[in-house]
Amino acid sequence: MPASPFVDAESLYIYFEKDGVTLTEHLVVPFSAMRRVVFKGANVPERLQDAFKGQEPLRIEREDGYLIILADALWVEIDPAGNVTKQVRVDGLFFRTGGQIEGKPLRLVGFGGTATSGGPGDFFVALDETHSIEFE
């Protein structure tokens, strides 16, 4: 069985579904614009905790101070002043990298790279094992 292909990606593409249909509106966040992404144990502002109750939200902290909080039922964007600029109810979400192989879009399954600390070689962390990532 051949190894899974690795694709270098510059952005995280997040697509939303409503009533079983992928919405035309989606979110593209360049990795270069991210400061931190929290996949597990994301802190949700107190005023939004009821809206995300019972869900495991994803938190994207951008370099420009904007905050994006996503879960299977809600997409919220907050500006640097703390104002909610977007709040959309959805039925689900999924991630893509923006790349394609043989005409098929690629889903994000994890993060990999090469160790630069002098340690041994390449690494890969599956998305379901990733708690958070900080970008420098």
CORMO-V768382 format. One record per residue. N is the residue number from 1. RES is the residue in three letters. PHI is phi in radians with two decimals (* if undefined). NEAR is the number of other C-alpha atoms within 10 Angstrom. Layout:
n=N res=RES phi=PHI near=NEAR
n=N res=RES phi=PHI near=NEAR
This chain:
n=1 res=MET phi=* near=3
n=2 res=PRO phi=-1.22 near=4
n=3 res=ALA phi=-1.17 near=5
n=4 res=SER phi=-1.15 near=6
n=5 res=PRO phi=-1.27 near=7
n=6 res=PHE phi=-1.87 near=11
n=7 res=VAL phi=-2.21 near=14
n=8 res=ASP phi=-1.27 near=11
n=9 res=ALA phi=-2.13 near=14
n=10 res=GLU phi=-1.76 near=14
n=11 res=SER phi=-2.46 near=18
n=12 res=LEU phi=-1.76 near=18
n=13 res=TYR phi=-1.82 near=19
n=14 res=ILE phi=-2.11 near=19
n=15 res=TYR phi=-1.90 near=17
n=16 res=PHE phi=-2.07 near=26
n=17 res=GLU phi=-2.09 near=19
n=18 res=LYS phi=-2.46 near=13
n=19 res=ASP phi=0.94 near=9
n=20 res=GLY phi=1.37 near=9
n=21 res=VAL phi=-2.06 near=10
n=22 res=THR phi=-1.27 near=16
n=23 res=LEU phi=-1.25 near=13
n=24 res=THR phi=-1.24 near=9
n=25 res=GLU phi=-1.40 near=10
n=26 res=HIS phi=-2.42 near=12
n=27 res=LEU phi=-2.04 near=15
n=28 res=VAL phi=-2.10 near=15
n=29 res=VAL phi=-2.16 near=15
n=30 res=PRO phi=-1.09 near=13
n=31 res=PHE phi=-1.03 near=16
n=32 res=SER phi=-1.18 near=12
n=33 res=ALA phi=-1.62 near=16
n=34 res=MET phi=-1.62 near=22
n=35 res=ARG phi=-1.74 near=16
n=36 res=ARG phi=-2.77 near=18
n=37 res=VAL phi=-2.25 near=22
n=38 res=VAL phi=-2.00 near=18
n=39 res=PHE phi=-1.61 near=19
n=40 res=LYS phi=-2.28 near=15
n=41 res=GLY phi=1.28 near=12
n=42 res=ALA phi=-1.17 near=16
n=43 res=ASN phi=-1.37 near=12
n=44 res=VAL phi=-1.98 near=16
n=45 res=PRO phi=-0.92 near=11
n=46 res=GLU phi=-0.94 near=8
n=47 res=ARG phi=-1.18 near=7
n=48 res=LEU phi=-1.86 near=12
n=49 res=GLN phi=-1.07 near=12
n=50 res=ASP phi=-1.13 near=10
n=51 res=ALA phi=-1.15 near=15
n=52 res=PHE phi=-1.78 near=17
n=53 res=LYS phi=-0.98 near=10
n=54 res=GLY phi=1.41 near=9
n=55 res=GLN phi=-2.01 near=13
n=56 res=GLU phi=-1.85 near=14
n=57 res=PRO phi=-1.31 near=23
n=58 res=LEU phi=-1.77 near=22
n=59 res=ARG phi=-2.12 near=23
n=60 res=ILE phi=-1.97 near=23
n=61 res=GLU phi=-1.78 near=19
n=62 res=ARG phi=-1.60 near=20
n=63 res=GLU phi=-1.06 near=14
n=64 res=ASP phi=-1.45 near=11
n=65 res=GLY phi=1.64 near=15
n=66 res=TYR phi=-1.27 near=18
n=67 res=LEU phi=-2.19 near=20
n=68 res=ILE phi=-2.12 near=23
n=69 res=ILE phi=-2.14 near=23
n=70 res=LEU phi=-2.26 near=24
n=71 res=ALA phi=-2.62 near=22
n=72 res=ASP phi=-1.09 near=18
n=73 res=ALA phi=-2.10 near=18
n=74 res=LEU phi=-2.70 near=19
n=75 res=TRP phi=-2.22 near=21
n=76 res=VAL phi=-2.22 near=18
n=77 res=GLU phi=-2.09 near=18
n=78 res=ILE phi=-2.22 near=18
n=79 res=ASP phi=-1.39 near=14
n=80 res=PRO phi=-1.03 near=11
n=81 res=ALA phi=-1.45 near=8
n=82 res=GLY phi=1.62 near=12
n=83 res=ASN phi=-1.50 near=10
n=84 res=VAL phi=-1.29 near=15
n=85 res=THR phi=-1.76 near=11
n=86 res=LYS phi=-2.68 near=11
n=87 res=GLN phi=-2.55 near=14
n=88 res=VAL phi=-2.19 near=11
n=89 res=ARG phi=-1.42 near=15
n=90 res=VAL phi=-2.34 near=18
n=91 res=ASP phi=-1.81 near=15
n=92 res=GLY phi=3.04 near=19
n=93 res=LEU phi=-2.56 near=19
n=94 res=PHE phi=-2.60 near=14
n=95 res=PHE phi=-1.91 near=16
n=96 res=ARG phi=-2.39 near=18
n=97 res=THR phi=-1.70 near=19
n=98 res=GLY phi=1.69 near=18
n=99 res=GLY phi=-1.48 near=17
n=100 res=GLN phi=-2.47 near=12
n=101 res=ILE phi=-2.27 near=9
n=102 res=GLU phi=0.93 near=5
n=103 res=GLY phi=1.36 near=7
n=104 res=LYS phi=-1.87 near=8
n=105 res=PRO phi=-1.17 near=12
n=106 res=LEU phi=-1.72 near=16
n=107 res=ARG phi=-1.60 near=16
n=108 res=LEU phi=-1.29 near=19
n=109 res=VAL phi=-2.08 near=14
n=110 res=GLY phi=2.95 near=13
n=111 res=PHE phi=-2.20 near=14
n=112 res=GLY phi=-2.43 near=14
n=113 res=GLY phi=3.13 near=12
n=114 res=THR phi=-2.04 near=12
n=115 res=ALA phi=-1.10 near=11
n=116 res=THR phi=-1.93 near=9
n=117 res=SER phi=-1.51 near=7
n=118 res=GLY phi=1.55 near=7
n=119 res=GLY phi=-1.39 near=8
n=120 res=PRO phi=-1.21 near=9
n=121 res=GLY phi=0.21 near=10
n=122 res=ASP phi=-1.37 near=10
n=123 res=PHE phi=-2.42 near=10
n=124 res=PHE phi=-2.58 near=11
n=125 res=VAL phi=-2.13 near=13
n=126 res=ALA phi=-1.13 near=11
n=127 res=LEU phi=-1.00 near=13
n=128 res=ASP phi=-1.27 near=10
n=129 res=GLU phi=-1.85 near=10
n=130 res=THR phi=-1.61 near=14
n=131 res=HIS phi=-1.56 near=14
n=132 res=SER phi=-2.75 near=16
n=133 res=ILE phi=-2.36 near=14
n=134 res=GLU phi=-1.93 near=10
n=135 res=PHE phi=-1.81 near=12
n=136 res=GLU phi=-1.98 near=7
